[in-house]
Amino acid sequence: MIQMFDEHPRLLKDIGASDHVLVLLYWVGSPGVKRATLSQWLPLSMRTNLSRTLAKLHATHLVHYVDSTARITLLGEREVEQRGLVAPL
């Protein structure tokens, strides 16, 4: 579940950084989001390793990360849905 606060989405669930990024990208949809914007949306503790997180998600084909823009792939969407990462609390 995501709630907006001052134009920043906040994920109302405690999950790891990779899953957190996947859920935000799922929420954004096909346009994707710039790395700088995504970083602002993440909790401070997850920002430090964002480049490594995006590289890992890209390497596993869950995210397409090119030219500082991250987009969720069809495989990433399926992962989010099958694992219930966007299920209500």
N, C-alpha and C positions, 0 to 999 in steps of 0.2 A: 504494500500500500504506500502510495506517495501523496504527500500533502505539500502544497506550495506555501512558502513563507518569503515575503519580499522578493518575488520573482525567482526564488531558488527552490527547486524540488528537494524535499527531505524524505528519505526512505524511512518508514516507521517500522523497521524490523532490523534486528541485529544479525548481519551476515558478513562473510568475509569480503575482502576488497574486490576480488574477481567477480563474485556474484553481485556485489553492489553495482559495479560498473555495468555488468550485463543487464541488470534490471533498469538502470537509468537509460541505457541505450535502447532497450525494448520500449520504454515509455516514450522516448523521443521519436522512434520510428525511423523510416528510411532516409530522411534527410541527414541523419547523424548529427554530430556535435563536434565543435573544435575542442582540442585538448585543453586549452586554457579555460574554456567554459566548464567543461567536465570537471576539471580540477577544483573550480570554485564550488561546485555542487557536492563534492565529497567531504566527509569529515576530515579534519586536519590530520588525523593519524594515517589516513589512506593516501594523502596527497604526495608524500615523499616518494613512494614507489609506483606512482601512476605509470611512468614510462615502462617499467618492467611488467606491470600488470597488463598494459595494452599489448606489449610485445608477446607475452604468453598467450593472451586471448587471440591475437592475430595468428600465431604459430599453430594454434589448435583449431583454426578456421571458425571460431565463434564470433570474431569481430574482424572487420576489414579496416585497417588503420593505415592511411596514406595521406600525405600532405597535411599532417596535423589534424585530420578529421577522422573520427571513429564512427563506424556504422556497424550495427549488428547484422550478422548474416542470417540466412534462413536456418542454418544449423544452430546458430546462437538463439534464435527465436524459439526453436523447438526445445532446446535445452532449458530455457526459462520456463516454458509451459509445462514440459514433462516433469520437471523437478518441483513445480508448484511455487516458484520464487515470487510470483505475483499474486498468489492466492491471498485472500483476505486473512487478517490476523486471527 
